[in-house]
Amino acid sequence: MPVRSLTQSLLRWPEPELVLHQVFGWAELMAVQHPGLERVGVFGSYGRGDAGVGSDLDLLCPGVHSRRAR
């Protein structure tokens, strides 16, 4: 998710801390809008804490109705 700087013609990659901060805000909003959302899990490089330039964001968002009836 490159971000264009308004003062430079170069693209810069957001810091992992900023990405996670935004994800936490998004997760809180989703919890309000979707009461069945159980949790939001971050895994992969962001979950391990070693995300860098080019890292994607891996999320798992299970809900109360996402499990199969047994």
PQR file with spaces between the fields and no chain letter, atoms N, CA, C, O and H, PARSE charges and radii, in Angstrom:
ATOM       1  N    MET     1       0.834   -1.167    0.000 -0.4000 1.5000
ATOM       2  CA   MET     1       0.000    0.000    0.000 -0.0000 2.0000
ATOM       3  C    MET     1       0.887    1.241    0.000  0.5500 1.7000
ATOM       4  O    MET     1       1.017    1.910    1.026 -0.5500 1.4000
ATOM       5  N    PRO     2       1.495    1.552   -1.138 -0.5600 1.5000
ATOM       6  CA   PRO     2       2.334    2.746   -1.193  0.2800 2.0000
ATOM       7  C    PRO     2       1.507    4.008   -0.995  0.5500 1.7000
ATOM       8  O    PRO     2       0.338    4.061   -1.380 -0.5500 1.4000
ATOM       9  N    VAL     3       2.104    5.001   -0.407 -0.4000 1.5000
ATOM      10  CA   VAL     3       1.437    6.275   -0.146 -0.0000 2.0000
ATOM      11  C    VAL     3       2.196    7.363   -0.881  0.5500 1.7000
ATOM      12  O    VAL     3       3.413    7.485   -0.739 -0.5500 1.4000
ATOM      13  H    VAL     3       3.053    4.959   -0.094  0.4000 1.0000
ATOM      14  N    ARG     4       1.479    8.155   -1.669 -0.4000 1.5000
ATOM      15  CA   ARG     4       2.134    9.231   -2.399 -0.0000 2.0000
ATOM      16  C    ARG     4       2.328   10.424   -1.470  0.5500 1.7000
ATOM      17  O    ARG     4       1.393   10.865   -0.801 -0.5500 1.4000
ATOM      18  H    ARG     4       0.491    8.056   -1.785  0.4000 1.0000
ATOM      19  N    SER     5       3.535   10.930   -1.439 -0.4000 1.5000
ATOM      20  CA   SER     5       3.848   12.122   -0.658 -0.0000 2.0000
ATOM      21  C    SER     5       3.492   13.344   -1.495  0.5500 1.7000
ATOM      22  O    SER     5       3.772   13.376   -2.693 -0.5500 1.4000
ATOM      23  H    SER     5       4.294   10.572   -1.982  0.4000 1.0000
ATOM      24  N    LEU     6       2.885   14.336   -0.886 -0.4000 1.5000
ATOM      25  CA   LEU     6       2.501   15.532   -1.629 -0.0000 2.0000
ATOM      26  C    LEU     6       3.690   16.422   -1.953  0.5500 1.7000
ATOM      27  O    LEU     6       3.584   17.289   -2.821 -0.5500 1.4000
ATOM      28  H    LEU     6       2.658   14.310    0.088  0.4000 1.0000
ATOM      29  N    THR     7       4.811   16.232   -1.283 -0.4000 1.5000
ATOM      30  CA   THR     7       5.970   17.097   -1.514 -0.0000 2.0000
ATOM      31  C    THR     7       7.054   16.412   -2.329  0.5500 1.7000
ATOM      32  O    THR     7       8.053   17.044   -2.670 -0.5500 1.4000
ATOM      33  H    THR     7       4.897   15.528   -0.579  0.4000 1.0000
ATOM      34  N    GLN     8       6.884   15.147   -2.646 -0.4000 1.5000
ATOM      35  CA   GLN     8       7.890   14.407   -3.400 -0.0000 2.0000
ATOM      36  C    GLN     8       7.215   13.601   -4.489  0.5500 1.7000
ATOM      37  O    GLN     8       6.037   13.258   -4.387 -0.5500 1.4000
ATOM      38  H    GLN     8       6.072   14.633   -2.369  0.4000 1.0000
ATOM      39  N    SER     9       7.973   13.302   -5.535 -0.4000 1.5000
ATOM      40  CA   SER     9       7.434   12.474   -6.603 -0.0000 2.0000
ATOM      41  C    SER     9       7.655   10.989   -6.320  0.5500 1.7000
ATOM      42  O    SER     9       7.234   10.142   -7.108 -0.5500 1.4000
ATOM      43  H    SER     9       8.930   13.581   -5.618  0.4000 1.0000
ATOM      44  N    LEU    10       8.303   10.668   -5.218 -0.4000 1.5000
ATOM      45  CA   LEU    10       8.573    9.279   -4.859 -0.0000 2.0000
ATOM      46  C    LEU    10       7.445    8.717   -4.008  0.5500 1.7000
ATOM      47  O    LEU    10       6.769    9.445   -3.280 -0.5500 1.4000
ATOM      48  H    LEU    10       8.645   11.356   -4.578  0.4000 1.0000
ATOM      49  N    LEU    11       7.259    7.414   -4.115 -0.4000 1.5000
ATOM      50  CA   LEU    11       6.302    6.749   -3.240 -0.0000 2.0000
ATOM      51  C    LEU    11       7.031    6.268   -1.998  0.5500 1.7000
ATOM      52  O    LEU    11       8.186    5.847   -2.072 -0.5500 1.4000
ATOM      53  H    LEU    11       7.808    6.823   -4.706  0.4000 1.0000
ATOM      54  N    ARG    12       6.365    6.329   -0.865 -0.4000 1.5000
ATOM      55  CA   ARG    12       6.965    5.810    0.361 -0.0000 2.0000
ATOM      56  C    ARG    12       6.005    4.784    0.941  0.5500 1.7000
ATOM      57  O    ARG    12       4.794    4.865    0.735 -0.5500 1.4000
ATOM      58  H    ARG    12       5.427    6.671   -0.805  0.4000 1.0000
ATOM      59  N    TRP    13       6.547    3.833    1.655 -0.4000 1.5000
ATOM      60  CA   TRP    13       5.754    2.774    2.259 -0.0000 2.0000
ATOM      61  C    TRP    13       5.430    3.165    3.689  0.5500 1.7000
ATOM      62  O    TRP    13       6.320    3.637    4.396 -0.5500 1.4000
ATOM      63  H    TRP    13       7.531    3.767    1.822  0.4000 1.0000
ATOM      64  N    PRO    14       4.182    2.989    4.153 -0.5600 1.5000
ATOM      65  CA   PRO    14       3.854    3.374    5.532  0.2800 2.0000
ATOM      66  C    PRO    14       4.571    2.477    6.543  0.5500 1.7000
ATOM      67  O    PRO    14       4.813    1.298    6.285 -0.5500 1.4000
ATOM      68  N    GLU    15       4.898    3.046    7.670 -0.4000 1.5000
ATOM      69  CA   GLU    15       5.537    2.292    8.749 -0.0000 2.0000
ATOM      70  C    GLU    15       4.572    1.220    9.260  0.5500 1.7000
ATOM      71  O    GLU    15       3.367    1.465    9.327 -0.5500 1.4000
ATOM      72  H    GLU    15       4.701    4.004    7.879  0.4000 1.0000
ATOM      73  N    PRO    16       5.074    0.048    9.618 -0.5600 1.5000
ATOM      74  CA   PRO    16       4.197   -1.021   10.123  0.2800 2.0000
ATOM      75  C    PRO    16       3.342   -0.589   11.317  0.5500 1.7000
ATOM      76  O    PRO    16       2.198   -1.025   11.447 -0.5500 1.4000
ATOM      77  N    GLU    17       3.879    0.252   12.176 -0.4000 1.5000
ATOM      78  CA   GLU    17       3.118    0.716   13.338 -0.0000 2.0000
ATOM      79  C    GLU    17       1.889    1.504   12.903  0.5500 1.7000
ATOM      80  O    GLU    17       0.824    1.380   13.508 -0.5500 1.4000
ATOM      81  H    GLU    17       4.808    0.606   12.071  0.4000 1.0000
ATOM      82  N    LEU    18       2.033    2.318   11.853 -0.4000 1.5000
ATOM      83  CA   LEU    18       0.907    3.096   11.337 -0.0000 2.0000
ATOM      84  C    LEU    18      -0.144    2.170   10.733  0.5500 1.7000
ATOM      85  O    LEU    18      -1.341    2.365   10.944 -0.5500 1.4000
ATOM      86  H    LEU    18       2.899    2.419   11.362  0.4000 1.0000
ATOM      87  N    VAL    19       0.296    1.175    9.990 -0.4000 1.5000
ATOM      88  CA   VAL    19      -0.636    0.217    9.393 -0.0000 2.0000
ATOM      89  C    VAL    19      -1.427   -0.492   10.490  0.5500 1.7000
ATOM      90  O    VAL    19      -2.651   -0.592   10.402 -0.5500 1.4000
ATOM      91  H    VAL    19       1.268    1.017    9.818  0.4000 1.0000
ATOM      92  N    LEU    20      -0.746   -0.981   11.514 -0.4000 1.5000
ATOM      93  CA   LEU    20      -1.430   -1.683   12.600 -0.0000 2.0000
ATOM      94  C    LEU    20      -2.370   -0.760   13.369  0.5500 1.7000
ATOM      95  O    LEU    20      -3.453   -1.179   13.779 -0.5500 1.4000
ATOM      96  H    LEU    20       0.248   -0.900   11.586  0.4000 1.0000
ATOM      97  N    HIS    21      -1.968    0.483   13.566 -0.4000 1.5000
ATOM      98  CA   HIS    21      -2.832    1.457   14.234 -0.0000 2.0000
ATOM      99  C    HIS    21      -4.132    1.629   13.441  0.5500 1.7000
ATOM     100  O    HIS    21      -5.217    1.661   14.022 -0.5500 1.4000
ATOM     101  H    HIS    21      -1.089    0.824   13.233  0.4000 1.0000
ATOM     102  N    GLN    22      -4.020    1.738   12.121 -0.4000 1.5000
ATOM     103  CA   GLN    22      -5.198    1.881   11.270 -0.0000 2.0000
ATOM     104  C    GLN    22      -6.060    0.616   11.315  0.5500 1.7000
ATOM     105  O    GLN    22      -7.288    0.703   11.337 -0.5500 1.4000
ATOM     106  H    GLN    22      -3.138    1.712   11.649  0.4000 1.0000
ATOM     107  N    VAL    23      -5.428   -0.542   11.328 -0.4000 1.5000
ATOM     108  CA   VAL    23      -6.168   -1.805   11.395 -0.0000 2.0000
ATOM     109  C    VAL    23      -6.936   -1.901   12.707  0.5500 1.7000
ATOM     110  O    VAL    23      -8.090   -2.331   12.713 -0.5500 1.4000
ATOM     111  H    VAL    23      -4.430   -0.612   11.310  0.4000 1.0000
ATOM     112  N    PHE    24      -6.318   -1.508   13.816 -0.4000 1.5000
ATOM     113  CA   PHE    24      -7.005   -1.561   15.107 -0.0000 2.0000
ATOM     114  C    PHE    24      -8.235   -0.650   15.093  0.5500 1.7000
ATOM     115  O    PHE    24      -9.288   -1.017   15.613 -0.5500 1.4000
ATOM     116  H    PHE    24      -5.381   -1.158   13.811  0.4000 1.0000
ATOM     117  N    GLY    25      -8.098    0.535   14.499 -0.4000 1.5000
ATOM     118  CA   GLY    25      -9.245    1.440   14.383 -0.0000 2.0000
ATOM     119  C    GLY    25     -10.343    0.845   13.518  0.5500 1.7000
ATOM     120  O    GLY    25     -11.525    0.929   13.851 -0.5500 1.4000
ATOM     121  H    GLY    25      -7.243    0.834   14.077  0.4000 1.0000
ATOM     122  N    TRP    26      -9.939    0.238   12.395 -0.4000 1.5000
ATOM     123  CA   TRP    26     -10.899   -0.416   11.508 -0.0000 2.0000
ATOM     124  C    TRP    26     -11.602   -1.559   12.239  0.5500 1.7000
ATOM     125  O    TRP    26     -12.816   -1.720   12.113 -0.5500 1.4000
ATOM     126  H    TRP    26      -8.979    0.169   12.125  0.4000 1.0000
ATOM     127  N    ALA    27     -10.850   -2.351   12.998 -0.4000 1.5000
ATOM     128  CA   ALA    27     -11.421   -3.492   13.716 -0.0000 2.0000
ATOM     129  C    ALA    27     -12.454   -3.030   14.745  0.5500 1.7000
ATOM     130  O    ALA    27     -13.495   -3.668   14.902 -0.5500 1.4000
ATOM     131  H    ALA    27      -9.864   -2.221   13.100  0.4000 1.0000
ATOM     132  N    GLU    28     -12.179   -1.944   15.435 -0.4000 1.5000
ATOM     133  CA   GLU    28     -13.138   -1.417   16.403 -0.0000 2.0000
ATOM     134  C    GLU    28     -14.424   -0.984   15.710  0.5500 1.7000
ATOM     135  O    GLU    28     -15.519   -1.241   16.212 -0.5500 1.4000
ATOM     136  H    GLU    28     -11.333   -1.426   15.307  0.4000 1.0000
ATOM     137  N    LEU    29     -14.298   -0.331   14.563 -0.4000 1.5000
ATOM     138  CA   LEU    29     -15.462    0.087   13.786 -0.0000 2.0000
ATOM     139  C    LEU    29     -16.253   -1.130   13.309  0.5500 1.7000
ATOM     140  O    LEU    29     -17.482   -1.140   13.388 -0.5500 1.4000
ATOM     141  H    LEU    29     -13.409   -0.122   14.154  0.4000 1.0000
ATOM     142  N    MET    30     -15.568   -2.141   12.823 -0.4000 1.5000
ATOM     143  CA   MET    30     -16.235   -3.359   12.354 -0.0000 2.0000
ATOM     144  C    MET    30     -16.961   -4.068   13.493  0.5500 1.7000
ATOM     145  O    MET    30     -18.037   -4.628   13.287 -0.5500 1.4000
ATOM     146  H    MET    30     -14.570   -2.133   12.759  0.4000 1.0000
ATOM     147  N    ALA    31     -16.384   -4.048   14.688 -0.4000 1.5000
ATOM     148  CA   ALA    31     -17.018   -4.687   15.848 -0.0000 2.0000
ATOM     149  C    ALA    31     -18.345   -4.012   16.187  0.5500 1.7000
ATOM     150  O    ALA    31     -19.297   -4.673   16.602 -0.5500 1.4000
ATOM     151  H    ALA    31     -15.509   -3.593   14.856  0.4000 1.0000
ATOM     152  N    VAL    32     -18.402   -2.697   16.008 -0.4000 1.5000
ATOM     153  CA   VAL    32     -19.642   -1.964   16.263 -0.0000 2.0000
ATOM     154  C    VAL    32     -20.660   -2.250   15.162  0.5500 1.7000
ATOM     155  O    VAL    32     -21.838   -2.471   15.443 -0.5500 1.4000
ATOM     156  H    VAL    32     -17.628   -2.160   15.671  0.4000 1.0000
ATOM     157  N    GLN    33     -20.209   -2.247   13.924 -0.4000 1.5000
ATOM     158  CA   GLN    33     -21.112   -2.433   12.784 -0.0000 2.0000
ATOM     159  C    GLN    33     -21.543   -3.886   12.590  0.5500 1.7000
ATOM     160  O    GLN    33     -22.595   -4.147   12.005 -0.5500 1.4000
ATOM     161  H    GLN    33     -19.252   -2.068   13.696  0.4000 1.0000
ATOM     162  N    HIS    34     -20.746   -4.823   13.072 -0.4000 1.5000
ATOM     163  CA   HIS    34     -21.016   -6.251   12.886 -0.0000 2.0000
ATOM     164  C    HIS    34     -20.883   -6.965   14.234  0.5500 1.7000
ATOM     165  O    HIS    34     -19.820   -7.503   14.546 -0.5500 1.4000
ATOM     166  H    HIS    34     -19.892   -4.611   13.547  0.4000 1.0000
ATOM     167  N    PRO    35     -21.946   -6.973   15.030 -0.5600 1.5000
ATOM     168  CA   PRO    35     -21.865   -7.562   16.370  0.2800 2.0000
ATOM     169  C    PRO    35     -21.452   -9.034   16.382  0.5500 1.7000
ATOM     170  O    PRO    35     -20.971   -9.522   17.405 -0.5500 1.4000
ATOM     171  N    GLY    36     -21.627   -9.744   15.284 -0.4000 1.5000
ATOM     172  CA   GLY    36     -21.239  -11.143   15.229 -0.0000 2.0000
ATOM     173  C    GLY    36     -19.753  -11.367   15.034  0.5500 1.7000
ATOM     174  O    GLY    36     -19.285  -12.504   15.077 -0.5500 1.4000
ATOM     175  H    GLY    36     -22.018   -9.348   14.453  0.4000 1.0000
ATOM     176  N    LEU    37     -19.009  -10.297   14.822 -0.4000 1.5000
ATOM     177  CA   LEU    37     -17.559  -10.416   14.649 -0.0000 2.0000
ATOM     178  C    LEU    37     -16.929  -10.805   15.980  0.5500 1.7000
ATOM     179  O    LEU    37     -17.044  -10.078   16.967 -0.5500 1.4000
ATOM     180  H    LEU    37     -19.390   -9.373   14.787  0.4000 1.0000
ATOM     181  N    GLU    38     -16.269  -11.947   15.999 -0.4000 1.5000
ATOM     182  CA   GLU    38     -15.675  -12.422   17.253 -0.0000 2.0000
ATOM     183  C    GLU    38     -14.352  -11.750   17.553  0.5500 1.7000
ATOM     184  O    GLU    38     -14.103  -11.355   18.692 -0.5500 1.4000
ATOM     185  H    GLU    38     -16.175  -12.538   15.197  0.4000 1.0000
ATOM     186  N    ARG    39     -13.502  -11.614   16.552 -0.4000 1.5000
ATOM     187  CA   ARG    39     -12.183  -11.009   16.747 -0.0000 2.0000
ATOM     188  C    ARG    39     -11.581  -10.728   15.387  0.5500 1.7000
ATOM     189  O    ARG    39     -12.081  -11.197   14.364 -0.5500 1.4000
ATOM     190  H    ARG    39     -13.705  -11.935   15.627  0.4000 1.0000
ATOM     191  N    VAL    40     -10.517   -9.970   15.381 -0.4000 1.5000
ATOM     192  CA   VAL    40      -9.726   -9.746   14.174 -0.0000 2.0000
ATOM     193  C    VAL    40      -8.310  -10.189   14.497  0.5500 1.7000
ATOM     194  O    VAL    40      -7.670   -9.653   15.401 -0.5500 1.4000
ATOM     195  H    VAL    40     -10.111   -9.589   16.212  0.4000 1.0000
ATOM     196  N    GLY    41      -7.837  -11.159   13.759 -0.4000 1.5000
ATOM     197  CA   GLY    41      -6.488  -11.676   13.965 -0.0000 2.0000
ATOM     198  C    GLY    41      -5.548  -11.198   12.877  0.5500 1.7000
ATOM     199  O    GLY    41      -5.898  -11.207   11.697 -0.5500 1.4000
ATOM     200  H    GLY    41      -8.357  -11.594   13.025  0.4000 1.0000
ATOM     201  N    VAL    42      -4.367  -10.784   13.270 -0.4000 1.5000
ATOM     202  CA   VAL    42      -3.321  -10.370   12.331 -0.0000 2.0000
ATOM     203  C    VAL    42      -2.258  -11.455   12.339  0.5500 1.7000
ATOM     204  O    VAL    42      -1.751  -11.823   13.398 -0.5500 1.4000
ATOM     205  H    VAL    42      -4.083  -10.776   14.229  0.4000 1.0000
ATOM     206  N    PHE    43      -1.919  -11.970   11.161 -0.4000 1.5000
ATOM     207  CA   PHE    43      -0.882  -12.991   11.092 -0.0000 2.0000
ATOM     208  C    PHE    43       0.065  -12.672    9.947  0.5500 1.7000
ATOM     209  O    PHE    43      -0.075  -11.628    9.309 -0.5500 1.4000
ATOM     210  H    PHE    43      -2.331  -11.671   10.301  0.4000 1.0000
ATOM     211  N    GLY    44       1.002  -13.525    9.681 -0.4000 1.5000
ATOM     212  CA   GLY    44       2.015  -13.248    8.665 -0.0000 2.0000
ATOM     213  C    GLY    44       3.063  -12.296    9.219  0.5500 1.7000
ATOM     214  O    GLY    44       3.303  -12.258   10.425 -0.5500 1.4000
ATOM     215  H    GLY    44       1.116  -14.372   10.199  0.4000 1.0000
ATOM     216  N    SER    45       3.681  -11.532    8.335 -0.4000 1.5000
ATOM     217  CA   SER    45       4.782  -10.662    8.757 -0.0000 2.0000
ATOM     218  C    SER    45       4.333   -9.587    9.748  0.5500 1.7000
ATOM     219  O    SER    45       5.094   -9.234   10.649 -0.5500 1.4000
ATOM     220  H    SER    45       3.485  -11.564    7.355  0.4000 1.0000
ATOM     221  N    TYR    46       3.114   -9.058    9.600 -0.4000 1.5000
ATOM     222  CA   TYR    46       2.634   -8.066   10.568 -0.0000 2.0000
ATOM     223  C    TYR    46       2.371   -8.719   11.921  0.5500 1.7000
ATOM     224  O    TYR    46       2.638   -8.113   12.958 -0.5500 1.4000
ATOM     225  H    TYR    46       2.496   -9.344    8.867  0.4000 1.0000
ATOM     226  N    GLY    47       1.863   -9.918   11.925 -0.4000 1.5000
ATOM     227  CA   GLY    47       1.621  -10.635   13.174 -0.0000 2.0000
ATOM     228  C    GLY    47       2.903  -10.998   13.900  0.5500 1.7000
ATOM     229  O    GLY    47       2.955  -11.001   15.129 -0.5500 1.4000
ATOM     230  H    GLY    47       1.646  -10.411   11.082  0.4000 1.0000
ATOM     231  N    ARG    48       3.947  -11.305   13.121 -0.4000 1.5000
ATOM     232  CA   ARG    48       5.241  -11.653   13.727 -0.0000 2.0000
ATOM     233  C    ARG    48       6.041  -10.420   14.122  0.5500 1.7000
ATOM     234  O    ARG    48       6.983  -10.516   14.908 -0.5500 1.4000
ATOM     235  H    ARG    48       3.905  -11.301   12.122  0.4000 1.0000
ATOM     236  N    GLY    49       5.671   -9.259   13.580 -0.4000 1.5000
ATOM     237  CA   GLY    49       6.401   -8.030   13.877 -0.0000 2.0000
ATOM     238  C    GLY    49       7.596   -7.792   12.987  0.5500 1.7000
ATOM     239  O    GLY    49       8.468   -6.995   13.333 -0.5500 1.4000
ATOM     240  H    GLY    49       4.906   -9.180   12.941  0.4000 1.0000
ATOM     241  N    ASP    50       7.664   -8.472   11.831 -0.4000 1.5000
ATOM     242  CA   ASP    50       8.800   -8.241   10.933 -0.0000 2.0000
ATOM     243  C    ASP    50       8.360   -7.750    9.553  0.5500 1.7000
ATOM     244  O    ASP    50       9.020   -8.034    8.553 -0.5500 1.4000
ATOM     245  H    ASP    50       6.956   -9.120   11.550  0.4000 1.0000
ATOM     246  N    ALA    51       7.244   -7.011    9.495 -0.4000 1.5000
ATOM     247  CA   ALA    51       6.762   -6.449    8.233 -0.0000 2.0000
ATOM     248  C    ALA    51       7.728   -5.389    7.728  0.5500 1.7000
ATOM     249  O    ALA    51       8.382   -4.703    8.513 -0.5500 1.4000
ATOM     250  H    ALA    51       6.708   -6.780   10.307  0.4000 1.0000
ATOM     251  N    GLY    52       7.809   -5.266    6.430 -0.4000 1.5000
ATOM     252  CA   GLY    52       8.679   -4.272    5.808 -0.0000 2.0000
ATOM     253  C    GLY    52       8.090   -3.817    4.487  0.5500 1.7000
ATOM     254  O    GLY    52       6.918   -4.065    4.204 -0.5500 1.4000
ATOM     255  H    GLY    52       7.278   -5.824    5.792  0.4000 1.0000
ATOM     256  N    VAL    53       8.892   -3.157    3.688 -0.4000 1.5000
ATOM     257  CA   VAL    53       8.446   -2.660    2.389 -0.0000 2.0000
ATOM     258  C    VAL    53       7.929   -3.831    1.562  0.5500 1.7000
ATOM     259  O    VAL    53       8.612   -4.844    1.410 -0.5500 1.4000
ATOM     260  H    VAL    53       9.844   -2.955    3.918  0.4000 1.0000
ATOM     261  N    GLY    54       6.736   -3.686    1.036 -0.4000 1.5000
ATOM     262  CA   GLY    54       6.144   -4.715    0.201 -0.0000 2.0000
ATOM     263  C    GLY    54       5.338   -5.764    0.947  0.5500 1.7000
ATOM     264  O    GLY    54       4.727   -6.630    0.322 -0.5500 1.4000
ATOM     265  H    GLY    54       6.182   -2.863    1.160  0.4000 1.0000
ATOM     266  N    SER    55       5.325   -5.703    2.281 -0.4000 1.5000
ATOM     267  CA   SER    55       4.564   -6.694    3.054 -0.0000 2.0000
ATOM     268  C    SER    55       3.069   -6.484    2.850  0.5500 1.7000
ATOM     269  O    SER    55       2.583   -5.354    2.817 -0.5500 1.4000
ATOM     270  H    SER    55       5.822   -4.999    2.789  0.4000 1.0000
ATOM     271  N    ASP    56       2.356   -7.590    2.714 -0.4000 1.5000
ATOM     272  CA   ASP    56       0.904   -7.491    2.675 -0.0000 2.0000
ATOM     273  C    ASP    56       0.369   -7.662    4.094  0.5500 1.7000
ATOM     274  O    ASP    56       1.101   -8.041    5.009 -0.5500 1.4000
ATOM     275  H    ASP    56       2.751   -8.508    2.741  0.4000 1.0000
ATOM     276  N    LEU    57      -0.899   -7.381    4.256 -0.4000 1.5000
ATOM     277  CA   LEU    57      -1.527   -7.462    5.570 -0.0000 2.0000
ATOM     278  C    LEU    57      -2.478   -8.646    5.562  0.5500 1.7000
ATOM     279  O    LEU    57      -3.434   -8.674    4.788 -0.5500 1.4000
ATOM     280  H    LEU    57      -1.493   -7.074    3.513  0.4000 1.0000
ATOM     281  N    ASP    58      -2.221   -9.617    6.413 -0.4000 1.5000
ATOM     282  CA   ASP    58      -3.034  -10.826    6.490 -0.0000 2.0000
ATOM     283  C    ASP    58      -3.943  -10.743    7.709  0.5500 1.7000
ATOM     284  O    ASP    58      -3.472  -10.651    8.842 -0.5500 1.4000
ATOM     285  H    ASP    58      -1.443   -9.594    7.042  0.4000 1.0000
ATOM     286  N    LEU    59      -5.251  -10.776    7.463 -0.4000 1.5000
ATOM     287  CA   LEU    59      -6.235  -10.684    8.542 -0.0000 2.0000
ATOM     288  C    LEU    59      -7.150  -11.897    8.516  0.5500 1.7000
ATOM     289  O    LEU    59      -7.443  -12.447    7.455 -0.5500 1.4000
ATOM     290  H    LEU    59      -5.634  -10.850    6.542  0.4000 1.0000
ATOM     291  N    LEU    60      -7.593  -12.302    9.685 -0.4000 1.5000
ATOM     292  CA   LEU    60      -8.603  -13.339    9.824 -0.0000 2.0000
ATOM     293  C    LEU    60      -9.696  -12.757   10.705  0.5500 1.7000
ATOM     294  O    LEU    60      -9.427  -12.309   11.820 -0.5500 1.4000
ATOM     295  H    LEU    60      -7.354  -11.855   10.547  0.4000 1.0000
ATOM     296  N    CYS    61     -10.935  -12.762   10.206 -0.4000 1.5000
ATOM     297  CA   CYS    61     -12.048  -12.124   10.905 -0.0000 2.0000
ATOM     298  C    CYS    61     -13.198  -13.115   11.082  0.5500 1.7000
ATOM     299  O    CYS    61     -14.181  -13.048   10.344 -0.5500 1.4000
ATOM     300  H    CYS    61     -11.154  -13.126    9.301  0.4000 1.0000
ATOM     301  N    PRO    62     -13.094  -14.034   12.047 -0.5600 1.5000
ATOM     302  CA   PRO    62     -14.178  -15.001   12.244  0.2800 2.0000
ATOM     303  C    PRO    62     -15.387  -14.352   12.909  0.5500 1.7000
ATOM     304  O    PRO    62     -15.256  -13.443   13.729 -0.5500 1.4000
ATOM     305  N    GLY    63     -16.546  -14.834   12.542 -0.4000 1.5000
ATOM     306  CA   GLY    63     -17.784  -14.368   13.142 -0.0000 2.0000
ATOM     307  C    GLY    63     -18.515  -15.521   13.795  0.5500 1.7000
ATOM     308  O    GLY    63     -18.153  -16.681   13.600 -0.5500 1.4000
ATOM     309  H    GLY    63     -16.652  -15.572   11.877  0.4000 1.0000
ATOM     310  N    VAL    64     -19.538  -15.212   14.563 -0.4000 1.5000
ATOM     311  CA   VAL    64     -20.259  -16.259   15.281 -0.0000 2.0000
ATOM     312  C    VAL    64     -20.948  -17.229   14.331  0.5500 1.7000
ATOM     313  O    VAL    64     -21.196  -18.375   14.706 -0.5500 1.4000
ATOM     314  H    VAL    64     -19.832  -14.270   14.721  0.4000 1.0000
ATOM     315  N    HIS    65     -21.262  -16.807   13.123 -0.4000 1.5000
ATOM     316  CA   HIS    65     -21.935  -17.678   12.163 -0.0000 2.0000
ATOM     317  C    HIS    65     -20.971  -18.259   11.144  0.5500 1.7000
ATOM     318  O    HIS    65     -21.406  -18.849   10.155 -0.5500 1.4000
ATOM     319  H    HIS    65     -21.061  -15.876   12.818  0.4000 1.0000
ATOM     320  N    SER    66     -19.674  -18.108   11.361 -0.4000 1.5000
ATOM     321  CA   SER    66     -18.702  -18.588   10.383 -0.0000 2.0000
ATOM     322  C    SER    66     -18.342  -20.055   10.580  0.5500 1.7000
ATOM     323  O    SER    66     -17.712  -20.655    9.709 -0.5500 1.4000
ATOM     324  H    SER    66     -19.320  -17.629   12.165  0.4000 1.0000
ATOM     325  N    ARG    67     -18.724  -20.634   11.693 -0.4000 1.5000
ATOM     326  CA   ARG    67     -18.422  -22.042   11.959 -0.0000 2.0000
ATOM     327  C    ARG    67     -19.542  -22.924   11.421  0.5500 1.7000
ATOM     328  O    ARG    67     -20.714  -22.551   11.452 -0.5500 1.4000
ATOM     329  H    ARG    67     -19.236  -20.147   12.401  0.4000 1.0000
ATOM     330  N    ARG    68     -19.169  -24.073   10.939 -0.4000 1.5000
ATOM     331  CA   ARG    68     -20.165  -25.034   10.462 -0.0000 2.0000
ATOM     332  C    ARG    68     -20.898  -25.660   11.646  0.5500 1.7000
ATOM     333  O    ARG    68     -20.310  -25.922   12.695 -0.5500 1.4000
ATOM     334  H    ARG    68     -18.217  -24.376   10.913  0.4000 1.0000
ATOM     335  N    ALA    69     -22.170  -25.889   11.454 -0.4000 1.5000
ATOM     336  CA   ALA    69     -22.935  -26.622   12.472 -0.0000 2.0000
ATOM     337  C    ALA    69     -22.466  -28.067   12.465  0.5500 1.7000
ATOM     338  O    ALA    69     -22.293  -28.652   11.396 -0.5500 1.4000
ATOM     339  H    ALA    69     -22.648  -25.677   10.602  0.4000 1.0000
ATOM     340  N    ARG    70     -22.259  -28.649   13.627 -0.4000 1.5000
ATOM     341  CA   ARG    70     -21.771  -30.033   13.702 -0.0000 2.0000
ATOM     342  C    ARG    70     -22.839  -30.949   14.203  0.5500 1.7000
ATOM     343  O    ARG    70     -22.610  -32.152   14.332 -0.5500 1.4000
ATOM     344  H    ARG    70     -22.400  -28.174   14.496  0.4000 1.0000
